[in-house]
């Protein structure tokens, strides 16, 4: 499953970004600060929409369970860079 990290420069500083799973929301100016501090990230997936980093972890755990495998990777895209977030049974 692939997600794209949301950069805070996608709109006006007063625009609101909201996690569609837990409804955690910030304006983009606040989000920029939190992202810089490494406190928060928002991610986008075509099926699931916007999600915050803690929901992203829940999704990873759930996908691992559903896959029935020992490990599962979420792919995180940032511009041209692709990172993966590994979830495994023992973690
Ligand atoms: Zn959330």
PDB file of the backbone (N, CA, C, O) and the ligand in Angstrom, with CONECT records:
HET     ZN  A 101       1
ATOM      1  N   UNK A   1       0.844  -1.186   0.000  1.00  0.00           N
ATOM      2  CA  UNK A   1       0.000   0.000   0.000  1.00  0.00           C
ATOM      3  C   UNK A   1       0.883   1.241   0.000  1.00  0.00           C
ATOM      4  O   UNK A   1       1.866   1.311   0.737  1.00  0.00           O
ATOM      5  N   UNK A   2       0.535   2.203  -0.815  1.00  0.00           N
ATOM      6  CA  UNK A   2       1.404   3.361  -0.975  1.00  0.00           C
ATOM      7  C   UNK A   2       0.763   4.642  -0.440  1.00  0.00           C
ATOM      8  O   UNK A   2      -0.420   4.904  -0.656  1.00  0.00           O
ATOM      9  N   UNK A   3       1.561   5.414   0.248  1.00  0.00           N
ATOM     10  CA  UNK A   3       1.117   6.691   0.793  1.00  0.00           C
ATOM     11  C   UNK A   3       2.063   7.780   0.335  1.00  0.00           C
ATOM     12  O   UNK A   3       3.240   7.531   0.074  1.00  0.00           O
ATOM     13  N   UNK A   4       1.542   8.980   0.242  1.00  0.00           N
ATOM     14  CA  UNK A   4       2.394  10.111  -0.071  1.00  0.00           C
ATOM     15  C   UNK A   4       2.386  11.049   1.121  1.00  0.00           C
ATOM     16  O   UNK A   4       1.327  11.375   1.657  1.00  0.00           O
ATOM     17  N   UNK A   5       3.569  11.483   1.535  1.00  0.00           N
ATOM     18  CA  UNK A   5       3.607  12.421   2.659  1.00  0.00           C
ATOM     19  C   UNK A   5       3.145  13.802   2.175  1.00  0.00           C
ATOM     20  O   UNK A   5       3.535  14.268   1.105  1.00  0.00           O
ATOM     21  N   UNK A   6       2.311  14.430   2.988  1.00  0.00           N
ATOM     22  CA  UNK A   6       1.764  15.740   2.624  1.00  0.00           C
ATOM     23  C   UNK A   6       2.719  16.833   3.071  1.00  0.00           C
ATOM     24  O   UNK A   6       3.087  16.906   4.244  1.00  0.00           O
ATOM     25  N   UNK A   7       3.118  17.680   2.133  1.00  0.00           N
ATOM     26  CA  UNK A   7       3.931  18.833   2.473  1.00  0.00           C
ATOM     27  C   UNK A   7       3.010  19.979   2.870  1.00  0.00           C
ATOM     28  O   UNK A   7       1.924  20.117   2.307  1.00  0.00           O
ATOM     29  N   UNK A   8       3.431  20.813   3.844  1.00  0.00           N
ATOM     30  CA  UNK A   8       2.566  21.893   4.321  1.00  0.00           C
ATOM     31  C   UNK A   8       2.365  23.005   3.295  1.00  0.00           C
ATOM     32  O   UNK A   8       1.525  23.882   3.499  1.00  0.00           O
ATOM     33  N   UNK A   9       3.117  22.986   2.197  1.00  0.00           N
ATOM     34  CA  UNK A   9       2.992  24.055   1.208  1.00  0.00           C
ATOM     35  C   UNK A   9       1.959  23.758   0.124  1.00  0.00           C
ATOM     36  O   UNK A   9       1.985  24.373  -0.942  1.00  0.00           O
ATOM     37  N   UNK A  10       1.044  22.811   0.392  1.00  0.00           N
ATOM     38  CA  UNK A  10       0.031  22.464  -0.612  1.00  0.00           C
ATOM     39  C   UNK A  10      -1.073  23.496  -0.736  1.00  0.00           C
ATOM     40  O   UNK A  10      -1.851  23.464  -1.689  1.00  0.00           O
ATOM     41  N   UNK A  11      -1.149  24.425   0.237  1.00  0.00           N
ATOM     42  CA  UNK A  11      -2.216  25.423   0.167  1.00  0.00           C
ATOM     43  C   UNK A  11      -1.867  26.636   0.991  1.00  0.00           C
ATOM     44  O   UNK A  11      -0.698  26.880   1.291  1.00  0.00           O
ATOM     45  N   UNK A  12      -2.887  27.403   1.362  1.00  0.00           N
ATOM     46  CA  UNK A  12      -2.695  28.587   2.204  1.00  0.00           C
ATOM     47  C   UNK A  12      -2.405  28.152   3.639  1.00  0.00           C
ATOM     48  O   UNK A  12      -2.880  27.103   4.076  1.00  0.00           O
ATOM     49  N   UNK A  13      -1.616  28.963   4.386  1.00  0.00           N
ATOM     50  CA  UNK A  13      -1.284  28.604   5.778  1.00  0.00           C
ATOM     51  C   UNK A  13      -2.504  28.387   6.671  1.00  0.00           C
ATOM     52  O   UNK A  13      -2.433  27.660   7.662  1.00  0.00           O
ATOM     53  N   UNK A  14      -3.629  29.024   6.315  1.00  0.00           N
ATOM     54  CA  UNK A  14      -4.824  28.887   7.150  1.00  0.00           C
ATOM     55  C   UNK A  14      -5.714  27.710   6.733  1.00  0.00           C
ATOM     56  O   UNK A  14      -6.691  27.397   7.414  1.00  0.00           O
ATOM     57  N   UNK A  15      -5.375  27.062   5.617  1.00  0.00           N
ATOM     58  CA  UNK A  15      -6.143  25.882   5.202  1.00  0.00           C
ATOM     59  C   UNK A  15      -5.997  24.781   6.245  1.00  0.00           C
ATOM     60  O   UNK A  15      -4.954  24.631   6.881  1.00  0.00           O
ATOM     61  N   UNK A  16      -7.066  24.023   6.399  1.00  0.00           N
ATOM     62  CA  UNK A  16      -7.083  22.967   7.409  1.00  0.00           C
ATOM     63  C   UNK A  16      -6.798  21.610   6.773  1.00  0.00           C
ATOM     64  O   UNK A  16      -7.333  21.266   5.719  1.00  0.00           O
ATOM     65  N   UNK A  17      -5.948  20.862   7.442  1.00  0.00           N
ATOM     66  CA  UNK A  17      -5.727  19.480   7.019  1.00  0.00           C
ATOM     67  C   UNK A  17      -6.265  18.581   8.129  1.00  0.00           C
ATOM     68  O   UNK A  17      -6.025  18.818   9.313  1.00  0.00           O
ATOM     69  N   UNK A  18      -6.995  17.549   7.723  1.00  0.00           N
ATOM     70  CA  UNK A  18      -7.639  16.699   8.727  1.00  0.00           C
ATOM     71  C   UNK A  18      -7.438  15.228   8.410  1.00  0.00           C
ATOM     72  O   UNK A  18      -7.544  14.806   7.259  1.00  0.00           O
ATOM     73  N   UNK A  19      -7.148  14.456   9.445  1.00  0.00           N
ATOM     74  CA  UNK A  19      -7.070  13.007   9.300  1.00  0.00           C
ATOM     75  C   UNK A  19      -8.489  12.484   9.125  1.00  0.00           C
ATOM     76  O   UNK A  19      -9.371  12.798   9.925  1.00  0.00           O
ATOM     77  N   UNK A  20      -8.714  11.684   8.079  1.00  0.00           N
ATOM     78  CA  UNK A  20     -10.071  11.210   7.814  1.00  0.00           C
ATOM     79  C   UNK A  20     -10.447  10.016   8.678  1.00  0.00           C
ATOM     80  O   UNK A  20     -11.578   9.532   8.632  1.00  0.00           O
ATOM     81  N   UNK A  21      -9.493   9.550   9.461  1.00  0.00           N
ATOM     82  CA  UNK A  21      -9.780   8.417  10.340  1.00  0.00           C
ATOM     83  C   UNK A  21     -10.063   8.874  11.772  1.00  0.00           C
ATOM     84  O   UNK A  21     -11.062   8.463  12.363  1.00  0.00           O
ATOM     85  N   UNK A  22      -9.194   9.721  12.337  1.00  0.00           N
ATOM     86  CA  UNK A  22      -9.401  10.134  13.732  1.00  0.00           C
ATOM     87  C   UNK A  22      -9.807  11.604  13.861  1.00  0.00           C
ATOM     88  O   UNK A  22     -10.050  12.092  14.964  1.00  0.00           O
ATOM     89  N   UNK A  23      -9.879  12.305  12.725  1.00  0.00           N
ATOM     90  CA  UNK A  23     -10.311  13.702  12.673  1.00  0.00           C
ATOM     91  C   UNK A  23      -9.366  14.697  13.343  1.00  0.00           C
ATOM     92  O   UNK A  23      -9.751  15.839  13.594  1.00  0.00           O
ATOM     93  N   UNK A  24      -8.146  14.282  13.633  1.00  0.00           N
ATOM     94  CA  UNK A  24      -7.126  15.203  14.118  1.00  0.00           C
ATOM     95  C   UNK A  24      -6.873  16.245  13.031  1.00  0.00           C
ATOM     96  O   UNK A  24      -6.566  15.901  11.890  1.00  0.00           O
ATOM     97  N   UNK A  25      -7.005  17.538  13.400  1.00  0.00           N
ATOM     98  CA  UNK A  25      -6.813  18.544  12.361  1.00  0.00           C
ATOM     99  C   UNK A  25      -5.959  19.725  12.818  1.00  0.00           C
ATOM    100  O   UNK A  25      -5.947  20.090  13.994  1.00  0.00           O
ATOM    101  N   UNK A  26      -5.248  20.309  11.857  1.00  0.00           N
ATOM    102  CA  UNK A  26      -4.416  21.488  12.088  1.00  0.00           C
ATOM    103  C   UNK A  26      -4.512  22.352  10.858  1.00  0.00           C
ATOM    104  O   UNK A  26      -4.871  21.882   9.779  1.00  0.00           O
ATOM    105  N   UNK A  27      -4.178  23.655  11.030  1.00  0.00           N
ATOM    106  CA  UNK A  27      -4.022  24.409   9.799  1.00  0.00           C
ATOM    107  C   UNK A  27      -2.602  24.170   9.277  1.00  0.00           C
ATOM    108  O   UNK A  27      -1.738  23.667   9.996  1.00  0.00           O
ATOM    109  N   UNK A  28      -2.381  24.539   8.021  1.00  0.00           N
ATOM    110  CA  UNK A  28      -1.121  24.168   7.372  1.00  0.00           C
ATOM    111  C   UNK A  28       0.086  24.843   8.008  1.00  0.00           C
ATOM    112  O   UNK A  28       1.199  24.319   7.962  1.00  0.00           O
ATOM    113  N   UNK A  29      -0.148  26.026   8.609  1.00  0.00           N
ATOM    114  CA  UNK A  29       0.945  26.719   9.281  1.00  0.00           C
ATOM    115  C   UNK A  29       1.388  25.939  10.522  1.00  0.00           C
ATOM    116  O   UNK A  29       2.581  25.759  10.765  1.00  0.00           O
ATOM    117  N   UNK A  30       0.404  25.480  11.301  1.00  0.00           N
ATOM    118  CA  UNK A  30       0.712  24.660  12.483  1.00  0.00           C
ATOM    119  C   UNK A  30       1.357  23.338  12.051  1.00  0.00           C
ATOM    120  O   UNK A  30       2.301  22.851  12.674  1.00  0.00           O
ATOM    121  N   UNK A  31       0.823  22.782  10.979  1.00  0.00           N
ATOM    122  CA  UNK A  31       1.343  21.507  10.481  1.00  0.00           C
ATOM    123  C   UNK A  31       2.812  21.630  10.074  1.00  0.00           C
ATOM    124  O   UNK A  31       3.614  20.731  10.329  1.00  0.00           O
ATOM    125  N   UNK A  32       3.154  22.752   9.438  1.00  0.00           N
ATOM    126  CA  UNK A  32       4.545  22.970   9.014  1.00  0.00           C
ATOM    127  C   UNK A  32       5.478  22.904  10.222  1.00  0.00           C
ATOM    128  O   UNK A  32       6.538  22.279  10.166  1.00  0.00           O
ATOM    129  N   UNK A  33       5.073  23.555  11.313  1.00  0.00           N
ATOM    130  CA  UNK A  33       5.889  23.568  12.536  1.00  0.00           C
ATOM    131  C   UNK A  33       6.014  22.159  13.117  1.00  0.00           C
ATOM    132  O   UNK A  33       7.112  21.718  13.457  1.00  0.00           O
ATOM    133  N   UNK A  34       4.894  21.462  13.227  1.00  0.00           N
ATOM    134  CA  UNK A  34       4.898  20.115  13.800  1.00  0.00           C
ATOM    135  C   UNK A  34       5.687  19.124  12.947  1.00  0.00           C
ATOM    136  O   UNK A  34       6.364  18.237  13.466  1.00  0.00           O
ATOM    137  N   UNK A  35       5.585  19.294  11.629  1.00  0.00           N
ATOM    138  CA  UNK A  35       6.325  18.410  10.722  1.00  0.00           C
ATOM    139  C   UNK A  35       7.826  18.664  10.855  1.00  0.00           C
ATOM    140  O   UNK A  35       8.620  17.724  10.890  1.00  0.00           O
ATOM    141  N   UNK A  36       8.211  19.955  10.931  1.00  0.00           N
ATOM    142  CA  UNK A  36       9.624  20.317  11.095  1.00  0.00           C
ATOM    143  C   UNK A  36      10.192  19.742  12.388  1.00  0.00           C
ATOM    144  O   UNK A  36      11.356  19.343  12.442  1.00  0.00           O
ATOM    145  N   UNK A  37       9.368  19.703  13.417  1.00  0.00           N
ATOM    146  CA  UNK A  37       9.810  19.176  14.709  1.00  0.00           C
ATOM    147  C   UNK A  37       9.773  17.648  14.752  1.00  0.00           C
ATOM    148  O   UNK A  37      10.210  17.032  15.725  1.00  0.00           O
ATOM    149  N   UNK A  38       9.251  17.055  13.695  1.00  0.00           N
ATOM    150  CA  UNK A  38       9.139  15.602  13.654  1.00  0.00           C
ATOM    151  C   UNK A  38       8.039  15.065  14.559  1.00  0.00           C
ATOM    152  O   UNK A  38       8.053  13.898  14.952  1.00  0.00           O
ATOM    153  N   UNK A  39       7.076  15.944  14.886  1.00  0.00           N
ATOM    154  CA  UNK A  39       6.005  15.556  15.810  1.00  0.00           C
ATOM    155  C   UNK A  39       4.788  14.973  15.098  1.00  0.00           C
ATOM    156  O   UNK A  39       4.015  14.216  15.686  1.00  0.00           O
ATOM    157  N   UNK A  40       4.629  15.327  13.844  1.00  0.00           N
ATOM    158  CA  UNK A  40       3.404  14.939  13.162  1.00  0.00           C
ATOM    159  C   UNK A  40       3.631  14.837  11.667  1.00  0.00           C
ATOM    160  O   UNK A  40       4.403  15.602  11.088  1.00  0.00           O
ATOM    161  N   UNK A  41       2.955  13.888  11.055  1.00  0.00           N
ATOM    162  CA  UNK A  41       2.956  13.814   9.603  1.00  0.00           C
ATOM    163  C   UNK A  41       1.555  13.471   9.139  1.00  0.00           C
ATOM    164  O   UNK A  41       0.817  12.751   9.811  1.00  0.00           O
ATOM    165  N   UNK A  42       1.205  13.998   7.981  1.00  0.00           N
ATOM    166  CA  UNK A  42      -0.041  13.582   7.333  1.00  0.00           C
ATOM    167  C   UNK A  42       0.326  12.870   6.045  1.00  0.00           C
ATOM    168  O   UNK A  42       1.294  13.219   5.370  1.00  0.00           O
ATOM    169  N   UNK A  43      -0.464  11.871   5.726  1.00  0.00           N
ATOM    170  CA  UNK A  43      -0.179  11.037   4.569  1.00  0.00           C
ATOM    171  C   UNK A  43      -1.440  10.880   3.750  1.00  0.00           C
ATOM    172  O   UNK A  43      -2.553  10.964   4.269  1.00  0.00           O
ATOM    173  N   UNK A  44      -1.248  10.648   2.448  1.00  0.00           N
ATOM    174  CA  UNK A  44      -2.399  10.487   1.572  1.00  0.00           C
ATOM    175  C   UNK A  44      -2.326   9.168   0.823  1.00  0.00           C
ATOM    176  O   UNK A  44      -1.285   8.782   0.291  1.00  0.00           O
ATOM    177  N   UNK A  45      -3.457   8.496   0.799  1.00  0.00           N
ATOM    178  CA  UNK A  45      -3.594   7.265   0.024  1.00  0.00           C
ATOM    179  C   UNK A  45      -4.895   7.372  -0.758  1.00  0.00           C
ATOM    180  O   UNK A  45      -5.896   7.860  -0.234  1.00  0.00           O
ATOM    181  N   UNK A  46      -4.887   6.915  -2.014  1.00  0.00           N
ATOM    182  CA  UNK A  46      -6.052   7.089  -2.876  1.00  0.00           C
ATOM    183  C   UNK A  46      -7.325   6.471  -2.317  1.00  0.00           C
ATOM    184  O   UNK A  46      -8.408   7.037  -2.463  1.00  0.00           O
ATOM    185  N   UNK A  47      -7.201   5.313  -1.678  1.00  0.00           N
ATOM    186  CA  UNK A  47      -8.383   4.655  -1.117  1.00  0.00           C
ATOM    187  C   UNK A  47      -8.824   5.270   0.198  1.00  0.00           C
ATOM    188  O   UNK A  47     -10.014   5.475   0.440  1.00  0.00           O
ATOM    189  N   UNK A  48      -7.837   5.562   1.046  1.00  0.00           N
ATOM    190  CA  UNK A  48      -8.144   5.952   2.424  1.00  0.00           C
ATOM    191  C   UNK A  48      -8.195   7.450   2.652  1.00  0.00           C
ATOM    192  O   UNK A  48      -8.682   7.902   3.688  1.00  0.00           O
ATOM    193  N   UNK A  49      -7.700   8.224   1.703  1.00  0.00           N
ATOM    194  CA  UNK A  49      -7.670   9.667   1.878  1.00  0.00           C
ATOM    195  C   UNK A  49      -6.539  10.082   2.790  1.00  0.00           C
ATOM    196  O   UNK A  49      -5.473   9.465   2.794  1.00  0.00           O
ATOM    197  N   UNK A  50      -6.775  11.148   3.579  1.00  0.00           N
ATOM    198  CA  UNK A  50      -5.734  11.672   4.442  1.00  0.00           C
ATOM    199  C   UNK A  50      -5.713  10.937   5.778  1.00  0.00           C
ATOM    200  O   UNK A  50      -6.755  10.659   6.371  1.00  0.00           O
ATOM    201  N   UNK A  51      -4.506  10.630   6.235  1.00  0.00           N
ATOM    202  CA  UNK A  51      -4.403  10.069   7.574  1.00  0.00           C
ATOM    203  C   UNK A  51      -3.184  10.645   8.282  1.00  0.00           C
ATOM    204  O   UNK A  51      -2.197  11.014   7.646  1.00  0.00           O
ATOM    205  N   UNK A  52      -3.269  10.717   9.608  1.00  0.00           N
ATOM    206  CA  UNK A  52      -2.153  11.220  10.395  1.00  0.00           C
ATOM    207  C   UNK A  52      -1.170  10.074  10.644  1.00  0.00           C
ATOM    208  O   UNK A  52      -1.451   8.921  10.316  1.00  0.00           O
ATOM    209  N   UNK A  53      -0.021  10.404  11.225  1.00  0.00           N
ATOM    210  CA  UNK A  53       1.003   9.365  11.397  1.00  0.00           C
ATOM    211  C   UNK A  53       0.563   8.264  12.349  1.00  0.00           C
ATOM    212  O   UNK A  53       0.921   7.103  12.150  1.00  0.00           O
ATOM    213  N   UNK A  54      -0.220   8.608  13.396  1.00  0.00           N
ATOM    214  CA  UNK A  54      -0.579   7.517  14.311  1.00  0.00           C
ATOM    215  C   UNK A  54      -1.592   6.573  13.668  1.00  0.00           C
ATOM    216  O   UNK A  54      -1.557   5.367  13.910  1.00  0.00           O
ATOM    217  N   UNK A  55      -2.503   7.124  12.842  1.00  0.00           N
ATOM    218  CA  UNK A  55      -3.415   6.237  12.106  1.00  0.00           C
ATOM    219  C   UNK A  55      -2.656   5.433  11.057  1.00  0.00           C
ATOM    220  O   UNK A  55      -3.010   4.290  10.769  1.00  0.00           O
ATOM    221  N   UNK A  56      -1.607   6.034  10.485  1.00  0.00           N
ATOM    222  CA  UNK A  56      -0.787   5.306   9.511  1.00  0.00           C
ATOM    223  C   UNK A  56      -0.200   4.039  10.152  1.00  0.00           C
ATOM    224  O   UNK A  56      -0.151   2.980   9.526  1.00  0.00           O
ATOM    225  N   UNK A  57       0.243   4.168  11.406  1.00  0.00           N
ATOM    226  CA  UNK A  57       0.781   3.003  12.102  1.00  0.00           C
ATOM    227  C   UNK A  57      -0.294   1.949  12.342  1.00  0.00           C
ATOM    228  O   UNK A  57      -0.042   0.750  12.219  1.00  0.00           O
ATOM    229  N   UNK A  58      -1.500   2.411  12.687  1.00  0.00           N
ATOM    230  CA  UNK A  58      -2.612   1.474  12.867  1.00  0.00           C
ATOM    231  C   UNK A  58      -2.930   0.748  11.565  1.00  0.00           C
ATOM    232  O   UNK A  58      -3.214  -0.450  11.560  1.00  0.00           O
ATOM    233  N   UNK A  59      -2.878   1.498  10.456  1.00  0.00           N
ATOM    234  CA  UNK A  59      -3.142   0.900   9.145  1.00  0.00           C
ATOM    235  C   UNK A  59      -2.092  -0.168   8.837  1.00  0.00           C
ATOM    236  O   UNK A  59      -2.414  -1.258   8.364  1.00  0.00           O
ATOM    237  N   UNK A  60      -0.827   0.170   9.115  1.00  0.00           N
ATOM    238  CA  UNK A  60       0.262  -0.779   8.881  1.00  0.00           C
ATOM    239  C   UNK A  60       0.066  -2.067   9.651  1.00  0.00           C
ATOM    240  O   UNK A  60       0.250  -3.161   9.118  1.00  0.00           O
ATOM    241  N   UNK A  61      -0.312  -1.924  10.926  1.00  0.00           N
ATOM    242  CA  UNK A  61      -0.534  -3.107  11.770  1.00  0.00           C
ATOM    243  C   UNK A  61      -1.704  -3.940  11.255  1.00  0.00           C
ATOM    244  O   UNK A  61      -1.659  -5.170  11.245  1.00  0.00           O
ATOM    245  N   UNK A  62      -2.748  -3.239  10.829  1.00  0.00           N
ATOM    246  CA  UNK A  62      -3.930  -3.920  10.326  1.00  0.00           C
ATOM    247  C   UNK A  62      -3.629  -4.667   9.020  1.00  0.00           C
ATOM    248  O   UNK A  62      -4.069  -5.798   8.818  1.00  0.00           O
ATOM    249  N   UNK A  63      -2.865  -4.000   8.136  1.00  0.00           N
ATOM    250  CA  UNK A  63      -2.510  -4.624   6.861  1.00  0.00           C
ATOM    251  C   UNK A  63      -1.638  -5.856   7.091  1.00  0.00           C
ATOM    252  O   UNK A  63      -1.766  -6.863   6.395  1.00  0.00           O
ATOM    253  N   UNK A  64      -0.758  -5.758   8.069  1.00  0.00           N
ATOM    254  CA  UNK A  64       0.084  -6.903   8.427  1.00  0.00           C
ATOM    255  C   UNK A  64      -0.796  -8.090   8.827  1.00  0.00           C
ATOM    256  O   UNK A  64      -0.601  -9.214   8.364  1.00  0.00           O
ATOM    257  N   UNK A  65      -1.743  -7.818   9.678  1.00  0.00           N
ATOM    258  CA  UNK A  65      -2.659  -8.858  10.151  1.00  0.00           C
ATOM    259  C   UNK A  65      -3.448  -9.472   8.987  1.00  0.00           C
ATOM    260  O   UNK A  65      -3.543 -10.692   8.850  1.00  0.00           O
ATOM    261  N   UNK A  66      -4.015  -8.578   8.148  1.00  0.00           N
ATOM    262  CA  UNK A  66      -4.817  -9.029   7.013  1.00  0.00           C
ATOM    263  C   UNK A  66      -4.002  -9.826   5.999  1.00  0.00           C
ATOM    264  O   UNK A  66      -4.514 -10.740   5.352  1.00  0.00           O
ATOM    265  N   UNK A  67      -2.721  -9.465   5.870  1.00  0.00           N
ATOM    266  CA  UNK A  67      -1.878 -10.130   4.872  1.00  0.00           C
ATOM    267  C   UNK A  67      -1.559 -11.567   5.282  1.00  0.00           C
ATOM    268  O   UNK A  67      -1.273 -12.414   4.436  1.00  0.00           O
ATOM    269  N   UNK A  68      -1.613 -11.832   6.592  1.00  0.00           N
ATOM    270  CA  UNK A  68      -1.281 -13.162   7.074  1.00  0.00           C
ATOM    271  C   UNK A  68       0.206 -13.491   6.978  1.00  0.00           C
ATOM    272  O   UNK A  68       0.615 -14.626   7.222  1.00  0.00           O
ATOM    273  N   UNK A  69       1.013 -12.490   6.620  1.00  0.00           N
ATOM    274  CA  UNK A  69       2.455 -12.713   6.480  1.00  0.00           C
ATOM    275  C   UNK A  69       3.189 -12.277   7.747  1.00  0.00           C
ATOM    276  O   UNK A  69       2.597 -11.721   8.672  1.00  0.00           O
ATOM    277  N   UNK A  70       4.490 -12.545   7.762  1.00  0.00           N
ATOM    278  CA  UNK A  70       5.286 -12.173   8.925  1.00  0.00           C
ATOM    279  C   UNK A  70       5.662 -10.699   8.927  1.00  0.00           C
ATOM    280  O   UNK A  70       5.913 -10.110   9.978  1.00  0.00           O
ATOM    281  N   UNK A  71       5.698 -10.114   7.738  1.00  0.00           N
ATOM    282  CA  UNK A  71       5.984  -8.686   7.681  1.00  0.00           C
ATOM    283  C   UNK A  71       5.223  -8.009   6.556  1.00  0.00           C
ATOM    284  O   UNK A  71       4.800  -8.645   5.590  1.00  0.00           O
ATOM    285  N   UNK A  72       5.064  -6.714   6.707  1.00  0.00           N
ATOM    286  CA  UNK A  72       4.327  -5.949   5.718  1.00  0.00           C
ATOM    287  C   UNK A  72       4.976  -4.581   5.579  1.00  0.00           C
ATOM    288  O   UNK A  72       5.362  -3.970   6.577  1.00  0.00           O
ATOM    289  N   UNK A  73       5.098  -4.101   4.362  1.00  0.00           N
ATOM    290  CA  UNK A  73       5.698  -2.793   4.129  1.00  0.00           C
ATOM    291  C   UNK A  73       4.696  -1.796   3.590  1.00  0.00           C
ATOM    292  O   UNK A  73       3.959  -2.081   2.646  1.00  0.00           O
ATOM    293  N   UNK A  74       4.677  -0.616   4.206  1.00  0.00           N
ATOM    294  CA  UNK A  74       3.954   0.496   3.622  1.00  0.00           C
ATOM    295  C   UNK A  74       4.984   1.328   2.865  1.00  0.00           C
ATOM    296  O   UNK A  74       6.083   1.572   3.364  1.00  0.00           O
ATOM    297  N   UNK A  75       4.629   1.754   1.674  1.00  0.00           N
ATOM    298  CA  UNK A  75       5.543   2.603   0.913  1.00  0.00           C
ATOM    299  C   UNK A  75       5.164   4.062   1.128  1.00  0.00           C
ATOM    300  O   UNK A  75       3.999   4.443   1.016  1.00  0.00           O
ATOM    301  N   UNK A  76       6.173   4.865   1.438  1.00  0.00           N
ATOM    302  CA  UNK A  76       5.949   6.289   1.692  1.00  0.00           C
ATOM    303  C   UNK A  76       6.692   7.093   0.640  1.00  0.00           C
ATOM    304  O   UNK A  76       7.916   7.030   0.531  1.00  0.00           O
ATOM    305  N   UNK A  77       5.928   7.844  -0.125  1.00  0.00           N
ATOM    306  CA  UNK A  77       6.519   8.634  -1.195  1.00  0.00           C
ATOM    307  C   UNK A  77       6.679  10.077  -0.757  1.00  0.00           C
ATOM    308  O   UNK A  77       5.764  10.673  -0.189  1.00  0.00           O
ATOM    309  N   UNK A  78       7.855  10.633  -1.029  1.00  0.00           N
ATOM    310  CA  UNK A  78       8.051  12.063  -0.806  1.00  0.00           C
ATOM    311  C   UNK A  78       8.774  12.605  -2.017  1.00  0.00           C
ATOM    312  O   UNK A  78       9.982  12.421  -2.166  1.00  0.00           O
ATOM    313  N   UNK A  79       8.032  13.274  -2.883  1.00  0.00           N
ATOM    314  CA  UNK A  79       8.599  13.715  -4.156  1.00  0.00           C
ATOM    315  C   UNK A  79       9.059  12.497  -4.942  1.00  0.00           C
ATOM    316  O   UNK A  79       8.266  11.601  -5.231  1.00  0.00           O
ATOM    317  N   UNK A  80      10.336  12.466  -5.285  1.00  0.00           N
ATOM    318  CA  UNK A  80      10.881  11.337  -6.051  1.00  0.00           C
ATOM    319  C   UNK A  80      11.374  10.221  -5.145  1.00  0.00           C
ATOM    320  O   UNK A  80      11.679   9.120  -5.602  1.00  0.00           O
ATOM    321  N   UNK A  81      11.447  10.524  -3.847  1.00  0.00           N
ATOM    322  CA  UNK A  81      11.983   9.531  -2.918  1.00  0.00           C
ATOM    323  C   UNK A  81      10.902   8.565  -2.454  1.00  0.00           C
ATOM    324  O   UNK A  81       9.760   8.948  -2.203  1.00  0.00           O
ATOM    325  N   UNK A  82      11.295   7.313  -2.350  1.00  0.00           N
ATOM    326  CA  UNK A  82      10.378   6.298  -1.871  1.00  0.00           C
ATOM    327  C   UNK A  82      11.016   5.595  -0.680  1.00  0.00           C
ATOM    328  O   UNK A  82      12.114   5.046  -0.776  1.00  0.00           O
ATOM    329  N   UNK A  83      10.312   5.624   0.429  1.00  0.00           N
ATOM    330  CA  UNK A  83      10.803   4.929   1.611  1.00  0.00           C
ATOM    331  C   UNK A  83       9.811   3.854   1.971  1.00  0.00           C
ATOM    332  O   UNK A  83       8.652   3.907   1.560  1.00  0.00           O
ATOM    333  N   UNK A  84      10.260   2.873   2.740  1.00  0.00           N
ATOM    334  CA  UNK A  84       9.267   1.917   3.189  1.00  0.00           C
ATOM    335  C   UNK A  84       9.284   1.815   4.699  1.00  0.00           C
ATOM    336  O   UNK A  84      10.311   1.975   5.358  1.00  0.00           O
ATOM    337  N   UNK A  85       8.113   1.543   5.206  1.00  0.00           N
ATOM    338  CA  UNK A  85       7.920   1.438   6.628  1.00  0.00           C
ATOM    339  C   UNK A  85       7.569  -0.031   6.892  1.00  0.00           C
ATOM    340  O   UNK A  85       6.536  -0.533   6.451  1.00  0.00           O
ATOM    341  N   UNK A  86       8.451  -0.689   7.616  1.00  0.00           N
ATOM    342  CA  UNK A  86       8.282  -2.124   7.801  1.00  0.00           C
ATOM    343  C   UNK A  86       7.553  -2.445   9.102  1.00  0.00           C
ATOM    344  O   UNK A  86       7.894  -1.932  10.169  1.00  0.00           O
ATOM    345  N   UNK A  87       6.559  -3.292   8.989  1.00  0.00           N
ATOM    346  CA  UNK A  87       5.844  -3.776  10.164  1.00  0.00           C
ATOM    347  C   UNK A  87       6.101  -5.270  10.254  1.00  0.00           C
ATOM    348  O   UNK A  87       5.983  -5.978   9.253  1.00  0.00           O
ATOM    349  N   UNK A  88       6.442  -5.751  11.409  1.00  0.00           N
ATOM    350  CA  UNK A  88       6.514  -7.201  11.509  1.00  0.00           C
ATOM    351  C   UNK A  88       5.861  -7.724  12.783  1.00  0.00           C
ATOM    352  O   UNK A  88       5.666  -7.014  13.770  1.00  0.00           O
ATOM    353  N   UNK A  89       5.542  -8.989  12.700  1.00  0.00           N
ATOM    354  CA  UNK A  89       4.763  -9.667  13.724  1.00  0.00           C
ATOM    355  C   UNK A  89       5.290  -9.491  15.151  1.00  0.00           C
ATOM    356  O   UNK A  89       4.525  -9.366  16.107  1.00  0.00           O
ATOM    357  N   UNK A  90       6.629  -9.486  15.263  1.00  0.00           N
ATOM    358  CA  UNK A  90       7.230  -9.467  16.581  1.00  0.00           C
ATOM    359  C   UNK A  90       7.322  -8.079  17.173  1.00  0.00           C
ATOM    360  O   UNK A  90       7.600  -7.932  18.363  1.00  0.00           O
ATOM    361  N   UNK A  91       7.091  -7.046  16.354  1.00  0.00           N
ATOM    362  CA  UNK A  91       7.254  -5.671  16.829  1.00  0.00           C
ATOM    363  C   UNK A  91       6.102  -5.239  17.731  1.00  0.00           C
ATOM    364  O   UNK A  91       6.088  -4.108  18.215  1.00  0.00           O
TER     365      UNK A  91
HETATM  366 ZN    ZN A 101      -5.505  10.007  12.560  1.00  0.00          ZN
END
